[in-house]
């Protein structure tokens, strides 16, 4: 006859075996399901699926992690170019035969052009023209046999803080002989700030002689600024 004690012992053995089996099953279904190679979610990037990554669970640390690499940061700076001319008139005053008379304007430049900035000056008439007698000029190249002079020149200062900045604004006094030549009066190679310190002084000079026709004379100058971005 099987005793009650033996029956109870057999039951405890079965229970112990069942507990071990459950523990093993739990380890398999819980620990095993969330191993380091187990995906538990997604890290996604809108508009660029190539950056998407799986989120993985690490059972050893109880942490889930994913790294998304490739999110760009962008910005832009718009191009700027400014030129300020100090006056609208260069007054030479009353010319005295054989004596040069000169006048100037100052120019300030500001730009973020990385390559160069250039300023040219062009005479619209080619010489100083008599306002009453059209076709009568003061200039080296005239057809009246009357030697005179009409010149452009320029000097410059440096106010850029950019390393390697160079500038050339020294146009040697040059006779104006036509209305097509763009006389280069300023050239730089890097950006420069607008600080209201004049970068360029442009000069016009004229010399008449005793036979120069009476009257008022004028020319109009076109300044052209070009930035190479």
C-alpha positions in Angstrom: 0.0 0.0 0.0 1.3 3.4 -1.0 1.5 5.5 2.1 0.3 9.1 2.3 3.8 10.2 2.9 5.0 8.7 -0.3 2.2 10.3 -2.3 3.0 13.7 -0.9 6.7 13.2 -1.7 5.9 12.3 -5.3 3.7 15.4 -5.5 6.4 17.7 -4.2 8.8 16.2 -6.8 6.4 16.9 -9.6 5.8 20.4 -8.3 9.5 21.1 -8.2 9.9 19.8 -11.7 7.1 22.0 -12.8 8.7 25.1 -11.2 12.0 24.4 -12.9 10.2 24.0 -16.2 8.3 27.3 -15.8 11.5 29.1 -14.8 13.3 27.7 -17.9 10.3 28.7 -20.1 10.3 32.2 -18.6 14.0 32.5 -19.2 13.5 31.4 -22.8 10.5 33.6 -23.5 11.5 36.7 -21.6 15.3 36.8 -21.5 15.7 35.1 -24.8 13.0 37.3 -26.5 14.8 40.5 -25.6 18.4 39.5 -26.4 20.8 42.1 -27.7 19.8 41.2 -31.3 16.1 41.6 -30.7 14.4 44.6 -32.3 11.7 46.3 -30.2 11.1 49.4 -32.3 12.2 51.9 -35.0 14.1 55.2 -35.0 12.9 56.9 -38.2 13.8 60.1 -40.1 11.0 61.7 -42.1 12.0 62.2 -45.7 15.1 60.0 -45.6 14.4 56.4 -44.9 18.1 55.5 -45.5 18.8 56.9 -42.1 16.3 54.8 -40.2 17.6 52.4 -37.5 16.3 49.5 -35.5 15.9 50.0 -31.8 17.5 47.0 -30.0 17.0 45.7 -26.5 19.9 44.6 -24.4 18.8 42.1 -21.8 22.1 42.4 -19.9 21.6 46.1 -19.2 17.8 46.3 -19.6 18.3 49.2 -22.0 17.1 49.8 -25.5 19.2 52.0 -27.8 19.6 53.2 -31.4 21.9 55.8 -33.0 20.7 57.8 -36.0 23.6 59.5 -37.8 23.4 61.9 -40.7 21.1 64.7 -39.6 22.5 67.8 -41.4 22.6 71.4 -40.1 22.4 74.0 -42.9 22.5 77.8 -43.0 23.0 80.4 -45.6 24.3 84.0 -45.9 22.9 86.1 -48.7 25.4 88.0 -50.9 25.9 91.7 -50.1 27.6 94.5 -52.0 27.3 98.2 -51.2 29.0 101.3 -52.6 28.6 104.8 -51.2 29.8 107.9 -53.1 30.3 111.0 -51.0 28.9 113.6 -53.5 27.1 114.0 -56.8 29.4 116.7 -58.1 33.2 117.1 -58.5 33.8 120.8 -58.7 37.0 121.9 -60.3 36.2 125.6 -60.0 37.6 128.3 -62.3 40.4 127.0 -64.5 43.6 129.0 -64.8 45.6 128.5 -67.9 48.5 126.2 -67.4 47.5 125.4 -63.8 46.0 122.0 -62.9 42.7 122.2 -61.0 41.5 119.0 -59.2 38.5 117.8 -57.3 37.6 114.5 -55.6 34.9 112.2 -54.3 35.3 109.4 -51.8 33.9 105.9 -52.1 33.1 103.4 -49.4 32.7 99.7 -50.3 31.2 96.8 -48.2 30.8 93.3 -49.4 31.0 89.6 -48.5 32.2 88.7 -52.0 34.9 86.0 -51.5 36.8 86.6 -54.7 37.1 90.2 -55.7 35.4 93.6 -56.0 36.3 96.0 -58.7 35.3 99.6 -59.4 35.7 101.3 -62.7 35.1 104.9 -63.8 34.0 105.9 -67.3 33.6 109.4 -68.8 30.3 109.7 -70.6 31.6 112.5 -72.8 35.2 111.6 -73.1 36.4 115.1 -72.1 35.0 118.2 -70.4 32.5 119.7 -72.9 31.5 123.3 -73.1 27.9 123.6 -72.1 27.2 126.4 -74.5 29.3 125.4 -77.5 28.7 121.7 -78.0 31.7 119.9 -79.4 34.2 122.2 -77.7 36.2 120.2 -75.2 39.0 120.4 -72.7 41.1 117.3 -73.0 44.3 116.0 -74.4 42.6 114.5 -77.5 40.8 117.4 -79.1 40.7 118.5 -82.8 41.1 122.2 -82.1 44.9 122.1 -81.8 44.7 123.5 -78.3 46.7 121.4 -75.9 44.9 120.8 -72.6 44.5 118.0 -70.1 41.7 116.0 -68.5 42.7 113.2 -66.1 41.4 110.5 -63.8 43.4 109.1 -60.8 42.7 107.3 -57.5 44.2 106.4 -54.1 42.9 103.9 -51.5 43.1 102.8 -47.9 42.8 99.3 -46.4 40.1 98.7 -43.8 39.4 95.0 -44.2 40.3 92.7 -41.3 40.3 89.5 -43.4 43.6 87.7 -43.4 45.3 87.9 -46.8 43.2 90.9 -48.0 44.9 92.9 -50.7 43.6 96.0 -52.6 44.7 98.1 -55.5 43.2 101.5 -55.8 46.0 103.6 -57.1 45.2 104.7 -60.7 48.1 106.8 -61.9 46.9 110.1 -63.4 45.5 109.0 -66.7 44.4 111.1 -69.6 40.7 110.5 -70.5 40.6 110.2 -74.3 37.2 108.6 -75.0 33.8 107.7 -73.5 34.2 103.9 -73.7 37.2 103.1 -71.5 36.4 101.6 -68.1 39.3 103.0 -66.0 39.9 100.5 -63.1 40.2 102.6 -59.9 39.8 99.9 -57.2 40.3 96.1 -56.9 40.3 93.8 -53.9 40.5 90.1 -53.4 38.4 89.4 -50.3 35.4 90.7 -48.3 35.5 94.1 -46.5 33.3 95.8 -44.0 31.2 98.9 -44.3 32.6 101.0 -41.5 32.2 104.5 -43.2 35.9 104.8 -43.5 36.5 105.7 -47.1 38.1 103.0 -49.1 38.8 105.1 -52.2 39.5 108.7 -53.2 38.8 109.4 -56.8 40.3 112.5 -58.4 39.5 114.4 -61.6 42.0 117.0 -62.8 41.9 119.4 -65.7 44.3 122.0 -67.2 43.3 124.6 -69.6 45.4 127.1 -71.6 45.1 130.7 -72.7 43.2 129.7 -75.9 40.6 127.5 -74.1 37.1 128.7 -75.1 35.3 130.8 -72.5 32.3 129.1 -70.7 31.2 126.4 -68.4 32.3 122.8 -68.9 31.1 119.5 -67.7 31.4 115.7 -67.9 29.4 112.9 -66.3 31.2 109.9 -64.8 29.8 106.4 -64.4 31.1 104.4 -61.5 30.6 100.6 -61.9 31.1 98.3 -59.0 31.3 94.5 -59.7 31.6 91.7 -57.1 32.8 88.3 -57.9 31.0 85.8 -55.6 
